[in-house]
Amino acid sequence: MTEAIYTVNGMSCGHCVSSVTEEVRKLDGVIKVEVDLPASRVVVTSDAPLSTEQISSAVTEAGYQLVTS
Amino acid sequence: MTEAIYTVNGMSCGHCVSSVTEEVRKLDGVIKVEVDLPASRVVVTSDAPLSTEQISSAVTEAGYQLVTS
């Protein structure tokens, strides 16, 4: 089991949190998705590590932007 | 036909706009609902004037707050 923390831009309300959570949750092996709205942070727990591309796609699908640095 | 402009607090994204539009649209006689997100404004076109209480209920139902002054 692995946990990773991402920063997502553009989330401004509970609806945004739901959209991102829903899309990331669909990824293979994801066990838990927690969003900290004020911090723009998404914590993803999964069976195995996920690629940044997978997370980025899911976040984009929800209409937001993954911050990669 | 009548048009009225309201200020609604707490709308921060397109999802919020959808929620408010949906609830206000349900009111009897409403023809059109337009939301100006940056201005926090909701313009309601209806057959006959609506009471502030009706609009306020719909906005509250959507999870936001009508500003009355």
N, CA and C atoms of all chains as a GROMACS GRO file, in nm:
protein
  414
    1MET      N    1   0.085  -0.119   0.000
    1MET     CA    2   0.000   0.000   0.000
    1MET      C    3   0.088   0.124   0.000
    2THR      N    4   0.044   0.223  -0.076
    2THR     CA    5   0.125   0.342  -0.090
    2THR      C    6   0.039   0.468  -0.082
    3GLU      N    7   0.100   0.574  -0.034
    3GLU     CA    8   0.026   0.700  -0.023
    3GLU      C    9   0.106   0.809  -0.092
    4ALA      N   10   0.038   0.891  -0.171
    4ALA     CA   11   0.108   0.999  -0.240
    4ALA      C   12   0.028   1.127  -0.228
    5ILE      N   13   0.098   1.239  -0.221
    5ILE     CA   14   0.033   1.368  -0.205
    5ILE      C   15   0.053   1.453  -0.331
    6TYR      N   16  -0.055   1.508  -0.380
    6TYR     CA   17  -0.050   1.591  -0.501
    6TYR      C   18  -0.108   1.727  -0.473
    7THR      N   19  -0.067   1.826  -0.553
    7THR     CA   20  -0.128   1.958  -0.547
    7THR      C   21  -0.212   1.977  -0.672
    8VAL      N   22  -0.336   2.020  -0.652
    8VAL     CA   23  -0.428   2.039  -0.763
    8VAL      C   24  -0.480   2.183  -0.761
    9ASN      N   25  -0.464   2.250  -0.874
    9ASN     CA   26  -0.511   2.389  -0.886
    9ASN      C   27  -0.656   2.398  -0.930
   10GLY      N   28  -0.724   2.500  -0.880
   10GLY     CA   29  -0.856   2.534  -0.934
   10GLY      C   30  -0.974   2.483  -0.854
   11MET      N   31  -0.949   2.403  -0.752
   11MET     CA   32  -1.062   2.354  -0.672
   11MET      C   33  -1.107   2.466  -0.578
   12SER      N   34  -1.235   2.498  -0.582
   12SER     CA   35  -1.282   2.610  -0.501
   12SER      C   36  -1.400   2.580  -0.410
   13CYS      N   37  -1.460   2.463  -0.427
   13CYS     CA   38  -1.576   2.433  -0.342
   13CYS      C   39  -1.594   2.282  -0.328
   14GLY      N   40  -1.693   2.243  -0.252
   14GLY     CA   41  -1.719   2.102  -0.227
   14GLY      C   42  -1.751   2.022  -0.353
   15HIS      N   43  -1.812   2.091  -0.451
   15HIS     CA   44  -1.841   2.024  -0.578
   15HIS      C   45  -1.712   1.987  -0.650
   16CYS      N   46  -1.615   2.077  -0.642
   16CYS     CA   47  -1.485   2.052  -0.705
   16CYS      C   48  -1.418   1.932  -0.638
   17VAL      N   49  -1.426   1.929  -0.507
   17VAL     CA   50  -1.369   1.817  -0.431
   17VAL      C   51  -1.433   1.685  -0.476
   18SER      N   52  -1.566   1.685  -0.491
   18SER     CA   53  -1.636   1.564  -0.534
   18SER      C   54  -1.591   1.520  -0.673
   19SER      N   55  -1.578   1.616  -0.765
   19SER     CA   56  -1.539   1.583  -0.902
   19SER      C   57  -1.401   1.519  -0.906
   20VAL      N   58  -1.305   1.579  -0.835
   20VAL     CA   59  -1.169   1.526  -0.835
   20VAL      C   60  -1.166   1.390  -0.767
   21THR      N   61  -1.232   1.378  -0.653
   21THR     CA   62  -1.234   1.252  -0.580
   21THR      C   63  -1.290   1.140  -0.668
   22GLU      N   64  -1.399   1.170  -0.734
   22GLU     CA   65  -1.466   1.070  -0.819
   22GLU      C   66  -1.374   1.019  -0.931
   23GLU      N   67  -1.306   1.113  -0.998
   23GLU     CA   68  -1.221   1.073  -1.110
   23GLU      C   69  -1.098   0.995  -1.064
   24VAL      N   70  -1.034   1.042  -0.957
   24VAL     CA   71  -0.913   0.974  -0.909
   24VAL      C   72  -0.948   0.836  -0.854
   25ARG      N   73  -1.065   0.827  -0.791
   25ARG     CA   74  -1.108   0.700  -0.734
   25ARG      C   75  -1.126   0.590  -0.839
   26LYS      N   76  -1.152   0.632  -0.962
   26LYS     CA   77  -1.172   0.535  -1.071
   26LYS      C   78  -1.044   0.465  -1.113
   27LEU      N   79  -0.929   0.524  -1.078
   27LEU     CA   80  -0.801   0.465  -1.120
   27LEU      C   81  -0.780   0.328  -1.054
   28ASP      N   82  -0.718   0.240  -1.130
   28ASP     CA   83  -0.691   0.104  -1.084
   28ASP      C   84  -0.610   0.100  -0.954
   29GLY      N   85  -0.660   0.031  -0.856
   29GLY     CA   86  -0.585   0.011  -0.732
   29GLY      C   87  -0.602   0.120  -0.628
   30VAL      N   88  -0.681   0.221  -0.658
   30VAL     CA   89  -0.698   0.330  -0.560
   30VAL      C   90  -0.791   0.284  -0.448
   31ILE      N   91  -0.744   0.305  -0.326
   31ILE     CA   92  -0.818   0.263  -0.207
   31ILE      C   93  -0.890   0.381  -0.143
   32LYS      N   94  -0.820   0.494  -0.138
   32LYS     CA   95  -0.877   0.610  -0.069
   32LYS      C   96  -0.828   0.740  -0.133
   33VAL      N   97  -0.918   0.836  -0.144
   33VAL     CA   98  -0.881   0.969  -0.194
   33VAL      C   99  -0.928   1.072  -0.091
   34GLU      N  100  -0.835   1.152  -0.043
   34GLU     CA  101  -0.871   1.256   0.053
   34GLU      C  102  -0.829   1.390  -0.003
   35VAL      N  103  -0.923   1.486  -0.003
   35VAL     CA  104  -0.890   1.619  -0.055
   35VAL      C  105  -0.892   1.722   0.058
   36ASP      N  106  -0.783   1.797   0.066
   36ASP     CA  107  -0.775   1.909   0.160
   36ASP      C  108  -0.794   2.034   0.075
   37LEU      N  109  -0.917   2.084   0.074
   37LEU     CA  110  -0.952   2.196  -0.014
   37LEU      C  111  -0.871   2.323   0.012
   38PRO      N  112  -0.863   2.371   0.137
   38PRO     CA  113  -0.786   2.494   0.160
   38PRO      C  114  -0.639   2.481   0.119
   39ALA      N  115  -0.585   2.361   0.128
   39ALA     CA  116  -0.444   2.342   0.095
   39ALA      C  117  -0.424   2.300  -0.051
   40SER      N  118  -0.533   2.283  -0.125
   40SER     CA  119  -0.528   2.236  -0.265
   40SER      C  120  -0.456   2.102  -0.276
   41ARG      N  121  -0.471   2.019  -0.175
   41ARG     CA  122  -0.398   1.893  -0.170
   41ARG      C  123  -0.487   1.771  -0.185
   42VAL      N  124  -0.437   1.673  -0.259
   42VAL     CA  125  -0.509   1.547  -0.277
   42VAL      C  126  -0.418   1.434  -0.231
   43VAL      N  127  -0.466   1.356  -0.135
   43VAL     CA  128  -0.388   1.244  -0.084
   43VAL      C  129  -0.450   1.115  -0.138
   44VAL      N  130  -0.369   1.039  -0.210
   44VAL     CA  131  -0.419   0.918  -0.274
   44VAL      C  132  -0.353   0.796  -0.214
   45THR      N  133  -0.434   0.705  -0.163
   45THR     CA  134  -0.384   0.577  -0.112
   45THR      C  135  -0.418   0.470  -0.215
   46SER      N  136  -0.317   0.392  -0.252
   46SER     CA  137  -0.340   0.290  -0.355
   46SER      C  138  -0.261   0.163  -0.324
   47ASP      N  139  -0.302   0.055  -0.389
   47ASP     CA  140  -0.236  -0.075  -0.371
   47ASP      C  141  -0.089  -0.068  -0.412
   48ALA      N  142  -0.070  -0.002  -0.527
   48ALA     CA  143   0.065   0.012  -0.582
   48ALA      C  144   0.081   0.157  -0.626
   49PRO      N  145   0.206   0.202  -0.640
   49PRO     CA  146   0.226   0.341  -0.682
   49PRO      C  147   0.160   0.370  -0.817
   50LEU      N  148   0.104   0.488  -0.831
   50LEU     CA  149   0.042   0.530  -0.957
   50LEU      C  150   0.138   0.627  -1.027
   51SER      N  151   0.131   0.632  -1.157
   51SER     CA  152   0.216   0.727  -1.228
   51SER      C  153   0.156   0.866  -1.221
   52THR      N  154   0.242   0.966  -1.232
   52THR     CA  155   0.195   1.105  -1.233
   52THR      C  156   0.099   1.124  -1.350
   53GLU      N  157   0.126   1.056  -1.462
   53GLU     CA  158   0.040   1.067  -1.581
   53GLU      C  159  -0.102   1.020  -1.550
   54GLN      N  160  -0.114   0.912  -1.476
   54GLN     CA  161  -0.247   0.860  -1.441
   54GLN      C  162  -0.324   0.962  -1.357
   55ILE      N  163  -0.255   1.012  -1.254
   55ILE     CA  164  -0.319   1.111  -1.166
   55ILE      C  165  -0.354   1.237  -1.244
   56SER      N  166  -0.260   1.281  -1.326
   56SER     CA  167  -0.281   1.402  -1.404
   56SER      C  168  -0.401   1.388  -1.498
   57SER      N  169  -0.413   1.273  -1.562
   57SER     CA  170  -0.527   1.249  -1.652
   57SER      C  171  -0.659   1.256  -1.577
   58ALA      N  172  -0.662   1.193  -1.462
   58ALA     CA  173  -0.786   1.191  -1.383
   58ALA      C  174  -0.823   1.332  -1.337
   59VAL      N  175  -0.723   1.407  -1.294
   59VAL     CA  176  -0.747   1.544  -1.247
   59VAL      C  177  -0.795   1.632  -1.363
   60THR      N  178  -0.734   1.616  -1.478
   60THR     CA  179  -0.773   1.692  -1.597
   60THR      C  180  -0.915   1.656  -1.638
   61GLU      N  181  -0.945   1.527  -1.633
   61GLU     CA  182  -1.080   1.479  -1.665
   61GLU      C  183  -1.186   1.547  -1.576
   62ALA      N  184  -1.148   1.570  -1.452
   62ALA     CA  185  -1.241   1.635  -1.358
   62ALA      C  186  -1.251   1.786  -1.385
   63GLY      N  187  -1.157   1.838  -1.464
   63GLY     CA  188  -1.161   1.980  -1.498
   63GLY      C  189  -1.063   2.066  -1.421
   64TYR      N  190  -0.964   2.002  -1.362
   64TYR     CA  191  -0.867   2.077  -1.281
   64TYR      C  192  -0.725   2.046  -1.329
   65GLN      N  193  -0.629   2.106  -1.259
   65GLN     CA  194  -0.492   2.092  -1.307
   65GLN      C  195  -0.398   2.043  -1.199
   66LEU      N  196  -0.328   1.935  -1.231
   66LEU     CA  197  -0.228   1.883  -1.138
   66LEU      C  198  -0.103   1.971  -1.146
   67VAL      N  199  -0.053   2.011  -1.031
   67VAL     CA  200   0.069   2.090  -1.029
   67VAL      C  201   0.187   1.994  -1.019
   68THR      N  202   0.272   1.996  -1.119
   68THR     CA  203   0.390   1.909  -1.116
   68THR      C  204   0.512   2.001  -1.114
   69SER      N  205   0.607   1.967  -1.034
   69SER     CA  206   0.725   2.055  -1.026
   69SER      C  207   0.852   1.972  -1.013
   70MET      N  208  -4.403   3.984  -1.804
   70MET     CA  209  -4.270   3.927  -1.778
   70MET      C  210  -4.190   4.025  -1.692
   71THR      N  211  -4.113   3.968  -1.603
   71THR     CA  212  -4.040   4.053  -1.510
   71THR      C  213  -3.898   4.000  -1.489
   72GLU      N  214  -3.808   4.091  -1.463
   72GLU     CA  215  -3.669   4.050  -1.441
   72GLU      C  216  -3.621   4.109  -1.309
   73ALA      N  217  -3.553   4.028  -1.231
   73ALA     CA  218  -3.503   4.077  -1.103
   73ALA      C  219  -3.360   4.031  -1.083
   74ILE      N  220  -3.282   4.114  -1.016
   74ILE     CA  221  -3.141   4.084  -0.995
   74ILE      C  222  -3.115   4.061  -0.847
   75TYR      N  223  -3.047   3.952  -0.816
   75TYR     CA  224  -3.016   3.917  -0.678
   75TYR      C  225  -2.866   3.898  -0.660
   76THR      N  226  -2.821   3.917  -0.538
   76THR     CA  227  -2.682   3.887  -0.505
   76THR      C  228  -2.679   3.761  -0.420
   77VAL      N  229  -2.594   3.667  -0.459
   77VAL     CA  230  -2.584   3.539  -0.388
   77VAL      C  231  -2.440   3.518  -0.344
   78ASN      N  232  -2.423   3.495  -0.216
   78ASN     CA  233  -2.289   3.471  -0.160
   78ASN      C  234  -2.248   3.324  -0.169
   79GLY      N  235  -2.120   3.302  -0.187
   79GLY     CA  236  -2.065   3.168  -0.173
   79GLY      C  237  -2.045   3.090  -0.301
   80MET      N  238  -2.090   3.144  -0.414
   80MET     CA  239  -2.069   3.071  -0.540
   80MET      C  240  -1.925   3.090  -0.584
   81SER      N  241  -1.856   2.979  -0.608
   81SER     CA  242  -1.714   2.993  -0.642
   81SER      C  243  -1.673   2.924  -0.771
   82CYS      N  244  -1.761   2.844  -0.830
   82CYS     CA  245  -1.721   2.775  -0.953
   82CYS      C  246  -1.844   2.740  -1.036
   83GLY      N  247  -1.820   2.680  -1.150
   83GLY     CA  248  -1.929   2.644  -1.240
   83GLY      C  249  -2.030   2.549  -1.180
   84HIS      N  250  -1.982   2.462  -1.088
   84HIS     CA  251  -2.074   2.370  -1.022
   84HIS      C  252  -2.173   2.447  -0.935
   85CYS      N  253  -2.123   2.551  -0.871
   85CYS     CA  254  -2.208   2.634  -0.786
   85CYS      C  255  -2.314   2.702  -0.872
   86VAL      N  256  -2.272   2.754  -0.986
   86VAL     CA  257  -2.363   2.818  -1.079
   86VAL      C  258  -2.474   2.720  -1.120
   87SER      N  259  -2.436   2.598  -1.152
   87SER     CA  260  -2.534   2.496  -1.192
   87SER      C  261  -2.634   2.469  -1.081
   88SER      N  262  -2.583   2.456  -0.959
   88SER     CA  263  -2.671   2.424  -0.846
   88SER      C  264  -2.774   2.534  -0.824
   89VAL      N  265  -2.729   2.658  -0.824
   89VAL     CA  266  -2.820   2.771  -0.802
   89VAL      C  267  -2.920   2.782  -0.917
   90THR      N  268  -2.870   2.772  -1.039
   90THR     CA  269  -2.957   2.782  -1.157
   90THR      C  270  -3.066   2.676  -1.151
   91GLU      N  271  -3.027   2.555  -1.120
   91GLU     CA  272  -3.121   2.443  -1.114
   91GLU      C  273  -3.233   2.467  -1.012
   92GLU      N  274  -3.195   2.512  -0.893
   92GLU     CA  275  -3.296   2.532  -0.788
   92GLU      C  276  -3.389   2.649  -0.820
   93VAL      N  277  -3.334   2.759  -0.867
   93VAL     CA  278  -3.416   2.877  -0.896
   93VAL      C  279  -3.509   2.848  -1.015
   94ARG      N  280  -3.460   2.772  -1.109
   94ARG     CA  281  -3.538   2.737  -1.228
   94ARG      C  282  -3.665   2.658  -1.193
   95LYS      N  283  -3.658   2.587  -1.082
   95LYS     CA  284  -3.774   2.505  -1.040
   95LYS      C  285  -3.893   2.590  -0.994
   96LEU      N  286  -3.866   2.716  -0.958
   96LEU     CA  287  -3.974   2.801  -0.906
   96LEU      C  288  -4.080   2.827  -1.013
   97ASP      N  289  -4.204   2.835  -0.968
   97ASP     CA  290  -4.318   2.858  -1.058
   97ASP      C  291  -4.304   2.985  -1.140
   98GLY      N  292  -4.315   2.972  -1.269
   98GLY     CA  293  -4.315   3.090  -1.356
   98GLY      C  294  -4.179   3.139  -1.401
   99VAL      N  295  -4.073   3.070  -1.358
   99VAL     CA  296  -3.939   3.115  -1.397
   99VAL      C  297  -3.911   3.076  -1.542
  100ILE      N  298  -3.867   3.173  -1.621
  100ILE     CA  299  -3.840   3.154  -1.762
  100ILE      C  300  -3.691   3.138  -1.788
  101LYS      N  301  -3.612   3.219  -1.719
  101LYS     CA  302  -3.469   3.217  -1.744
  101LYS      C  303  -3.391   3.254  -1.618
  102VAL      N  304  -3.280   3.185  -1.597
  102VAL     CA  305  -3.191   3.217  -1.485
  102VAL      C  306  -3.051   3.237  -1.541
  103GLU      N  307  -2.995   3.352  -1.515
  103GLU     CA  308  -2.859   3.379  -1.561
  103GLU      C  309  -2.772   3.413  -1.441
  104VAL      N  310  -2.657   3.348  -1.431
  104VAL     CA  311  -2.567   3.375  -1.318
  104VAL      C  312  -2.438   3.439  -1.368
  105ASP      N  313  -2.405   3.551  -1.306
  105ASP     CA  314  -2.277   3.616  -1.333
  105ASP      C  315  -2.188   3.583  -1.213
  106LEU      N  316  -2.103   3.483  -1.232
  106LEU     CA  317  -2.023   3.430  -1.120
  106LEU      C  318  -1.928   3.535  -1.059
  107PRO      N  319  -1.847   3.604  -1.139
  107PRO     CA  320  -1.755   3.701  -1.078
  107PRO      C  321  -1.828   3.811  -1.001
  108ALA      N  322  -1.950   3.844  -1.044
  108ALA     CA  323  -2.025   3.951  -0.976
  108ALA      C  324  -2.116   3.898  -0.866
  109SER      N  325  -2.120   3.766  -0.849
  109SER     CA  326  -2.210   3.702  -0.752
  109SER      C  327  -2.356   3.738  -0.777
  110ARG      N  328  -2.392   3.756  -0.903
  110ARG     CA  329  -2.526   3.802  -0.936
  110ARG      C  330  -2.609   3.698  -1.007
  111VAL      N  331  -2.737   3.694  -0.972
  111VAL     CA  332  -2.831   3.602  -1.036
  111VAL      C  333  -2.945   3.685  -1.094
  112VAL      N  334  -2.966   3.674  -1.224
  112VAL     CA  335  -3.074   3.747  -1.290
  112VAL      C  336  -3.185   3.647  -1.323
  113VAL      N  337  -3.302   3.674  -1.269
  113VAL     CA  338  -3.414   3.582  -1.285
  113VAL      C  339  -3.525   3.648  -1.368
  114THR      N  340  -3.561   3.583  -1.477
  114THR     CA  341  -3.673   3.630  -1.559
  114THR      C  342  -3.791   3.538  -1.532
  115SER      N  343  -3.906   3.598  -1.501
  115SER     CA  344  -4.022   3.515  -1.469
  115SER      C  345  -4.151   3.578  -1.522
  116ASP      N  346  -4.253   3.496  -1.529
  116ASP     CA  347  -4.384   3.542  -1.578
  116ASP      C  348  -4.438   3.654  -1.491
  117ALA      N  349  -4.426   3.633  -1.361
  117ALA     CA  350  -4.477   3.731  -1.265
  117ALA      C  351  -4.369   3.748  -1.157
  118PRO      N  352  -4.373   3.860  -1.086
  118PRO     CA  353  -4.270   3.881  -0.983
  118PRO      C  354  -4.269   3.769  -0.879
  119LEU      N  355  -4.150   3.732  -0.834
  119LEU     CA  356  -4.136   3.629  -0.731
  119LEU      C  357  -4.105   3.698  -0.599
  120SER      N  358  -4.142   3.637  -0.491
  120SER     CA  359  -4.110   3.696  -0.361
  120SER      C  360  -3.965   3.666  -0.326
  121THR      N  361  -3.908   3.754  -0.244
  121THR     CA  362  -3.772   3.733  -0.198
  121THR      C  363  -3.762   3.601  -0.123
  122GLU      N  364  -3.870   3.566  -0.053
  122GLU     CA  365  -3.870   3.440   0.023
  122GLU      C  366  -3.855   3.320  -0.071
  123GLN      N  367  -3.923   3.325  -0.184
  123GLN     CA  368  -3.913   3.214  -0.280
  123GLN      C  369  -3.770   3.198  -0.332
  124ILE      N  370  -3.713   3.313  -0.371
  124ILE     CA  371  -3.576   3.310  -0.424
  124ILE      C  372  -3.479   3.265  -0.314
  125SER      N  373  -3.499   3.320  -0.196
  125SER     CA  374  -3.411   3.287  -0.085
  125SER      C  375  -3.415   3.137  -0.052
  126SER      N  376  -3.534   3.080  -0.054
  126SER     CA  377  -3.548   2.936  -0.028
  126SER      C  378  -3.473   2.854  -0.131
  127ALA      N  379  -3.489   2.892  -0.256
  127ALA     CA  380  -3.424   2.816  -0.364
  127ALA      C  381  -3.272   2.826  -0.353
  128VAL      N  382  -3.224   2.945  -0.322
  128VAL     CA  383  -3.079   2.965  -0.309
  128VAL      C  384  -3.025   2.886  -0.190
  129THR      N  385  -3.098   2.888  -0.080
  129THR     CA  386  -3.057   2.813   0.039
  129THR      C  387  -3.057   2.663   0.009
  130GLU      N  388  -3.159   2.618  -0.061
  130GLU     CA  389  -3.169   2.478  -0.101
  130GLU      C  390  -3.044   2.434  -0.180
  131ALA      N  391  -2.994   2.526  -0.262
  131ALA     CA  392  -2.875   2.495  -0.342
  131ALA      C  393  -2.748   2.499  -0.258
  132GLY      N  394  -2.758   2.556  -0.137
  132GLY     CA  395  -2.642   2.559  -0.048
  132GLY      C  396  -2.572   2.694  -0.040
  133TYR      N  397  -2.640   2.798  -0.085
  133TYR     CA  398  -2.580   2.931  -0.085
  133TYR      C  399  -2.669   3.030  -0.012
  134GLN      N  400  -2.625   3.156  -0.012
  134GLN     CA  401  -2.698   3.254   0.069
  134GLN      C  402  -2.737   3.376  -0.012
  135LEU      N  403  -2.865   3.406  -0.010
  135LEU     CA  404  -2.913   3.527  -0.077
  135LEU      C  405  -2.879   3.647   0.010
  136VAL      N  406  -2.823   3.750  -0.051
  136VAL     CA  407  -2.791   3.871   0.022
  136VAL      C  408  -2.912   3.964   0.011
  137THR      N  409  -2.972   3.994   0.124
  137THR     CA  410  -3.085   4.086   0.124
  137THR      C  411  -3.043   4.209   0.203
  138SER      N  412  -3.081   4.323   0.154
  138SER     CA  413  -3.039   4.445   0.225
  138SER      C  414  -3.150   4.550   0.219
   0.00000   0.00000   0.00000
